[in-house]
Amino acid sequence: MRTRTKLLTFAPAMLLVWAAWPQTATSGKSGPEYTSDGEFRLPADYRGWVYLSSGFDMSYNPAAQTNHHMFDNVFVNPEAWRAFLQTGRWPDKTVLVLEARGAESRGSINQKGNFQGAAVMGLEVHVKDQSRFPGKWGFFGFSGSSTAAKMIPLTENCYSCHNDHGAVDSTFVQFYPTLMPIAKQKGTLEAAYEKETQNR
Amino acid sequence: MRTRTKLLTFAPAMLLVWAAWPQTATSGKSGPEYTSDGEFRLPADYRGWVYLSSGFDMSYNPAAQTNHHMFDNVFVNPEAWRAFLQTGRWPDKTVLVLEARGAESRGSINQKGNFQGAAVMGLEVHVKDQSRFPGKWGFFGFSGSSTAAKMIPLTENCYSCHNDHGAVDSTFVQFYPTLMPIAKQKGTLEAAYEKETQNR
């Protein structure tokens, strides 16, 4: 069975992963790593990174329909998070990981609402690597059990959507509740984002 | 406005916190700390700890009604998480933090589903400190802007519910999708939990 969904924060190039991601303890190093042919290596230990927030059935399409509920969780490498707390900006070598998980219900003593299931339904990564990517940031989508991925082409609309609507440096800080107050305080919100929200 | 909700994983003693919790970078130390009169100090840096999972409108009461949607996020101190990955058990000095946040919708480009709001609506902590607590674990609920709390009395049903239904050592590992496979592999699921789920 293949299922398709559309997540908000990381572009529509949603790819499917059907196995839970292996866990390892957080290592000291958490910046981007690439294969010899330039593919981005999925960080195996991202679940030990810093959590930013979760969404539930988020979509930019008000008519979006799926046959199941979905959670999305966003993680960032600890060095980048610490820099953001200090400056309200993402440093070079920031890695954001979006993990999609199916929502389950009525398990164990839970009678109402939803909790996260074991299956990782999608993984996407947004990487700031200024010397490597035109526009500073690259997107990567991981399918199946793959642990490395080619960059999503710059013509895909994840790039334009993040550039046009991201609150800080093409990222959706407006959906990260602990970071948004810092961006406001440090004055790092994009002018386009401020204009967009003022007009509502 | 005061709002009341009921969360699943950490007992019904839901207390209310109306300010976003301050952010600090993760320090090296992450075990329990107490005031001189034995109150538990809320760890200021728990958002830099390891994320376990989130729920959406979870409740053990199928008839539960609220006038808003809620997320709950669970964090654990990194030392305890690393020990669990190795052993499938929680070490002494484990600290689990449950954070409740209101769910928002239709913000920025989001048209459907929910994302997490800035206000922390509740904070509860579950602490394993074997030399301090009868039964090894203590629960604490934080209200308002308080940063220390007395232990919730052992007569409250959070204790009996966790003891009776928690998959591992009175904790709801069954709702933590990356830890459950480890508990299964290490053989640390409670017999009562296995019996309960076999009968379904």
Interface residues (C-beta under 8 A of the other chain):
Chain A: L8 A20 W21 Q23 T24 A25 T26 R47 G48 V50 Y51 S53 S54 G55 F56 D57 M58 S59 Y60 N61 P62 A64 H69 F71 N73 F75 P78 W81 R82 L85 R101 A103 G107 S108 I109 N110 Q111 K112 G113 N114 F115 Q116 G117 A118 C161 H165 A167 F172 Q174 F175 P177 T178 M180 P181 I182 Y193 E196 T197
Chain B: L8 A20 W21 Q23 T24 A25 T26 R47 G48 V50 Y51 S53 S54 G55 F56 D57 M58 S59 Y60 N61 P62 A64 H69 F71 N73 F75 P78 W81 R82 L85 R101 A103 G107 S108 I109 N110 Q111 K112 G113 N114 F115 Q116 G117 A118 C161 H165 A167 F172 Q174 F175 P177 T178 M180 P181 I182 Y193 E196 T197
